Amino acid sequence: MSKNYDVVVIGAGPAGYVAAIRAAQNGMSVACIDEWQNRDGKYAFGGTCLNAGCIPSKALLESSELYHRAGHEFKKHGIKTSGVELDLAAMQKRRAGIVRQLTNGIAGLLKANKVDGLVGHGKLLAGKKVEFTPVDGKPEIIDAANVILATGSIPIELPFAKFDDEYIVDSWGALELDEVPKRLGVIGAGVIGLELGSVWSRLGSEVTIIEAMHDFLFMADREVAAVAGRDFKKQGLDIKLGAKLTAATVDKDVVKLEFEDAGVPKSIEVDKLVVAVGRRPYTGELLAEDSGIQVDERGFIEVDDECRTRVKGVYAVGDCVRGPMLAHKGSEEGVMAADLIAGEIAEFNYDVIPSVIYTAPEIAWVGKTEQEVKASGRAYKTGSFPFAASGRAKAMEQTGGMVKMISAKDDDELLGVHIIGPMAGELIGEVVLAMEFQASTEDIQRTIHAHPSLAEAIHEASLAVDKRALNFPNK
Ligand SMILES: Cc1cc2nc3c(=O)[nH]c(=O)nc-3n(C[C@H](O)[C@H](O)[C@H](O)COP(=O)(O)OP(=O)(O)OC[C@H]3O[C@@H](n4cnc5c(N)ncnc54)[C@H](O)[C@@H]3O)c2cc1C
């Protein structure tokens, strides 16, 4: 007799496991299938985010930043240090420990919510049947009243720089290096390339980042991107814009990179190469030919605004569908799908998704960039406040960067907020909430912010929009 569930989720990354938990909270019987295997051979829930993405990268960013600050900033605070040494093995052990704790935590959460966590491969057949193949067993058929596909994404491989897991690695490999490479090449100056480049640069690598686009951080506000570009250069990251990699060859422990820089052929040698040119949706062996699910030309599962596929009762969420490849976007889509299945009203505001780059300084934004607002033709006003004028930032010795706010001239609607500076990823939460509640700039102006706090920079930027900043001259 085949098993049956109200909801079967395929994929236990941040989109899938969250969908499974919410479906169970809604009173459904739920199974969540995942096949992720870590390099130590162990299977784990949590997907890319917990095993090879958000969490391990943030663990190493934190450790490497502390190492860097101990060597370079403590003196300014009047703290003398000597003999600061890197113990990379211990740093990596800490990273692995955090990943283990959190992925075990997901298994515990599934159990606590009475979700059956099934380890193995899931495939959607016709008629909402799911073929589940356990890692150590034979395929079985599960009848599902509803299915949520949440199979995530994988790194894009370049045909002329194929991953060999030793010299040419993807972002996961770059997080698990057991030696600091003397020279590190990174292809792609996107979020992942910059975060990984920062980690290894702080730990002592000479980092060269090759980026095909001419505009640095093209998706960010131009003013913020310009500040970031200058800062990263100061930190020693050699970012070559408008440079196209044409070949990467490994010979005698050295990777030779050939690239075209403004049309001129050039080459450099590095000890390791990280290819971080983006990710593509993953639907390998997921869909039977007669499953009825449509995949677009880029490999994304086609869904509507409510994550419904063309097959009634089958939803798809997270990196395997359109929209930014971000963990929090996937999780919220998972919640929406589970609530819709339960017959509840649910929606997702795709205009208010925060983006964060966890470099130092951090970069975070929500809403539209100034160039996007300008292109839309809507009349707008802007206000900025530099962290150099923030007492808290000074106390932290982290005065680089600013908060920039863009508001509509007609009705004062907040259109976009862009932050580069200390804890930008935390600060952005306030304005995400404000935008979700459709607050005006005046609402932020009239909100009391604790002193001294970094959040005062948001308050001052909102005042600056109307040339009423109190702690910085208005332009
Ligand atoms: C280095 C790096 C850093 C990142 N940092 C951030 C960050 O700071 N913040 C942020 O928001 N995002 C970050 N991301 C992106 C984030 O990891 C993804 O957006 C997120 O993991 C997507 O979640 P998901 O659940 O859609 O897919 P995934 O996390 O990829 O999970 C999909 C799961 O489905 C499983 N699966 C696939 N097919 C099958 C099948 N047929 N049967 C069974 N199981 C299957 C996979 O094994 C996997 O476990 C980062 C990514 C990387 C690589």
The ligand as an SDF file (V2000), in Angstrom:
LIG
                    3D

 53 58  0  0  0  0  0  0  0  0999 V2000
   28.2380   31.0790   -0.8120 C   0  0  0  0  0  0  0  0  0  0  0  0
   26.7920   31.4790   -0.7500 C   0  0  0  0  0  0  0  0  0  0  0  0
   26.3830   32.4490    0.1470 C   0  0  0  0  0  0  0  0  0  0  0  0
   25.0490   32.8120    0.2270 C   0  0  0  0  0  0  0  0  0  0  0  0
   24.6900   33.7550    1.1350 N   0  0  0  0  0  0  0  0  0  0  0  0
   23.3930   34.1280    1.2260 C   0  0  0  0  0  0  0  0  0  0  0  0
   22.9910   35.0770    2.1960 C   0  0  0  0  0  0  0  0  0  0  0  0
   23.7970   35.5920    2.9670 O   0  0  0  0  0  0  0  0  0  0  0  0
   21.6790   35.3990    2.2790 N   0  0  0  0  0  0  0  0  0  0  0  0
   20.7470   34.8440    1.4300 C   0  0  0  0  0  0  0  0  0  0  0  0
   19.5640   35.1710    1.5260 O   0  0  0  0  0  0  0  0  0  0  0  0
   21.1080   33.9400    0.5000 N   0  0  0  0  0  0  0  0  0  0  0  0
   22.4030   33.5690    0.3850 C   0  0  0  0  0  0  0  0  0  0  0  0
   22.7590   32.6140   -0.5280 N   0  0  0  0  0  0  0  0  0  0  0  0
   21.6970   32.0480   -1.3950 C   0  0  0  0  0  0  0  0  0  0  0  0
   20.8970   30.9980   -0.6270 C   0  0  0  0  0  0  0  0  0  0  0  0
   21.7670   29.9870   -0.1970 O   0  0  0  0  0  0  0  0  0  0  0  0
   19.8100   30.4300   -1.5220 C   0  0  0  0  0  0  0  0  0  0  0  0
   19.0240   31.4800   -2.0250 O   0  0  0  0  0  0  0  0  0  0  0  0
   18.9200   29.4820   -0.7390 C   0  0  0  0  0  0  0  0  0  0  0  0
   19.6580   28.4030   -0.2130 O   0  0  0  0  0  0  0  0  0  0  0  0
   17.8160   28.9380   -1.6420 C   0  0  0  0  0  0  0  0  0  0  0  0
   16.9870   28.1000   -0.8950 O   0  0  0  0  0  0  0  0  0  0  0  0
   16.1700   26.9130   -1.5570 P   0  0  0  0  0  0  0  0  0  0  0  0
   15.4880   26.2200   -0.4420 O   0  0  0  0  0  0  0  0  0  0  0  0
   15.3770   27.4250   -2.6850 O   0  0  0  0  0  0  0  0  0  0  0  0
   17.2610   25.9470   -2.2070 O   0  0  0  0  0  0  0  0  0  0  0  0
   18.5160   25.1930   -1.5860 P   0  0  0  0  0  0  0  0  0  0  0  0
   18.9800   25.8230   -0.3540 O   0  0  0  0  0  0  0  0  0  0  0  0
   19.4680   25.0470   -2.7050 O   0  0  0  0  0  0  0  0  0  0  0  0
   17.9250   23.7640   -1.1800 O   0  0  0  0  0  0  0  0  0  0  0  0
   17.4370   22.8670   -2.1290 C   0  0  0  0  0  0  0  0  0  0  0  0
   17.4980   21.4740   -1.5390 C   0  0  0  0  0  0  0  0  0  0  0  0
   16.7930   20.5960   -2.4050 O   0  0  0  0  0  0  0  0  0  0  0  0
   17.4870   19.3440   -2.4450 C   0  0  0  0  0  0  0  0  0  0  0  0
   17.0880   18.6680   -3.6710 N   0  0  0  0  0  0  0  0  0  0  0  0
   17.1880   19.1150   -4.9480 C   0  0  0  0  0  0  0  0  0  0  0  0
   16.6180   18.2410   -5.8010 N   0  0  0  0  0  0  0  0  0  0  0  0
   16.1540   17.2140   -5.0470 C   0  0  0  0  0  0  0  0  0  0  0  0
   15.4460   16.0290   -5.3420 C   0  0  0  0  0  0  0  0  0  0  0  0
   15.0160   15.7490   -6.5790 N   0  0  0  0  0  0  0  0  0  0  0  0
   15.1630   15.1740   -4.3290 N   0  0  0  0  0  0  0  0  0  0  0  0
   15.5320   15.4710   -3.0490 C   0  0  0  0  0  0  0  0  0  0  0  0
   16.1690   16.5950   -2.7130 N   0  0  0  0  0  0  0  0  0  0  0  0
   16.4700   17.4690   -3.6940 C   0  0  0  0  0  0  0  0  0  0  0  0
   18.9490   19.7560   -2.4100 C   0  0  0  0  0  0  0  0  0  0  0  0
   19.7380   18.6680   -1.9500 O   0  0  0  0  0  0  0  0  0  0  0  0
   18.9110   20.9110   -1.4200 C   0  0  0  0  0  0  0  0  0  0  0  0
   19.1290   20.4560   -0.1140 O   0  0  0  0  0  0  0  0  0  0  0  0
   24.0880   32.2020   -0.6150 C   0  0  0  0  0  0  0  0  0  0  0  0
   24.4820   31.2110   -1.5130 C   0  0  0  0  0  0  0  0  0  0  0  0
   25.8080   30.8480   -1.5810 C   0  0  0  0  0  0  0  0  0  0  0  0
   26.2060   29.7690   -2.5440 C   0  0  0  0  0  0  0  0  0  0  0  0
  1  2  1  0
  2  3  1  0
  2 52  2  0
  3  4  2  0
  4  5  1  0
  4 50  1  0
  5  6  2  0
  6  7  1  0
  6 13  1  0
  7  8  2  0
  7  9  1  0
  9 10  1  0
 10 11  2  0
 10 12  1  0
 12 13  2  0
 13 14  1  0
 14 15  1  0
 14 50  1  0
 15 16  1  0
 16 17  1  0
 16 18  1  0
 18 19  1  0
 18 20  1  0
 20 21  1  0
 20 22  1  0
 22 23  1  0
 23 24  1  0
 24 25  2  0
 24 26  1  0
 24 27  1  0
 27 28  1  0
 28 29  2  0
 28 30  1  0
 28 31  1  0
 31 32  1  0
 32 33  1  0
 33 34  1  0
 33 48  1  0
 34 35  1  0
 35 36  1  0
 35 46  1  0
 36 37  1  0
 36 45  1  0
 37 38  2  0
 38 39  1  0
 39 40  1  0
 39 45  2  0
 40 41  1  0
 40 42  2  0
 42 43  1  0
 43 44  2  0
 44 45  1  0
 46 47  1  0
 46 48  1  0
 48 49  1  0
 50 51  2  0
 51 52  1  0
 52 53  1  0
M  END
$$$$
